Amino acid sequence: MKLYDFPGAPNPRRVKIFAAEKDIVLELVNVNLAGREHKDPDFLQKSPSGKIPVLELDDGRCIAESIAISRYLESLVPEPNLFGRDAFETAQIEMQHRFIELELFAQVGISWVNGPIVAKMGLVDPIEAAKQRSDGLVKAYYQRLNTELAQRDYIAGDRFTIADISGVCCIDFASAMVGLKPADDLTALAAWLARVHERPGLQSV
Ligand SMILES: N[C@@H](CCC(=O)N[C@@H](CS)C(=O)NCC(=O)O)C(=O)O
């Protein structure tokens, strides 16, 4: 299976970590984002969304969206389980994961799109007020996550799941590329980041 990827991009990283946790080997194909290869008609045949990651199966069928790809991989290789084992745990993981995607990842995306790096690429006219607002929401989310992680080891409970994968990919990207590193006094958040970074699955990608 081929994964259309770009080094450092947070969404393909989610899939690479997910696959590594399950010892699934994917052939990585780098897409030239700067050259807009992901908007070429050939790539749009793979995903009309024109974004990465895309997983291409050996028979040529394609799946876009990090979480759709991850669910496909979970069906192929169920263990270790990353989406939940019973009705309640599955719902808890889904709930926490949706918080991360809708309340954190989306705001980091707004700060990124309206920030200096994207402005330099000349792709969009940045809206400074949108960036300021999202920066504030991201910082507030970090505080909330810190409070929650003082009570449990992982985002959705006592074990590592898809919610942690999305959380760490989002926060690492926000820290490295968006100027939104969590404040040093968020010690429970820092301890969780360290715990998650130690995992072989993260270190291998
Ligand atoms: N919801 C999508 C988001 C995909 C996405 O935004 N990918 C970024 C790279 S991390 C991308 O392709 N950006 C290029 C663009 O939007 O033109 C997912 O989870 O896969």
The ligand as a Tripos MOL2 file, in Angstrom:
@<TRIPOS>MOLECULE
LIG
   20    19     1     0     0
SMALL
NO_CHARGES

@<TRIPOS>ATOM
      1 N1         -9.0220   16.2670    7.2260 N.3       1 LIG1
      2 C1         -7.8800   15.9050    6.4160 C.3       1 LIG1
      3 C2         -6.9160   17.0780    6.3990 C.3       1 LIG1
      4 C3         -5.8560   16.8840    5.3370 C.3       1 LIG1
      5 C4         -4.9560   18.1090    5.2010 C.2       1 LIG1
      6 O1         -5.3580   19.2500    5.5020 O.2       1 LIG1
      7 N2         -3.7180   17.8670    4.7380 N.am      1 LIG1
      8 C5         -2.7900   18.9280    4.5270 C.3       1 LIG1
      9 C6         -1.3830   18.4600    4.9090 C.3       1 LIG1
     10 S1         -1.2350   18.1130    6.6320 S.3       1 LIG1
     11 C7         -2.7940   19.3090    3.0570 C.2       1 LIG1
     12 O2         -2.8440   18.4470    2.2090 O.2       1 LIG1
     13 N3         -2.7280   20.6070    2.7840 N.am      1 LIG1
     14 C8         -2.6720   21.1040    1.4500 C.3       1 LIG1
     15 C9         -3.9030   21.8760    1.0560 C.2       1 LIG1
     16 O3         -4.8480   21.9950    1.8610 O.co2     1 LIG1
     17 O4         -3.9000   22.3690   -0.0630 O.co2     1 LIG1
     18 C10        -7.2310   14.6400    6.9970 C.2       1 LIG1
     19 O5         -7.4560   14.3380    8.1680 O.co2     1 LIG1
     20 O6         -6.5480   13.9190    6.2780 O.co2     1 LIG1
@<TRIPOS>BOND
     1     1     2 1
     2     2     3 1
     3     2    18 1
     4     3     4 1
     5     4     5 1
     6     5     6 2
     7     5     7 1
     8     7     8 1
     9     8     9 1
    10     8    11 1
    11     9    10 1
    12    11    12 2
    13    11    13 1
    14    13    14 1
    15    14    15 1
    16    15    16 2
    17    15    17 1
    18    18    19 2
    19    18    20 1
@<TRIPOS>SUBSTRUCTURE
     1 LIG1         1 GROUP 0 **** ****
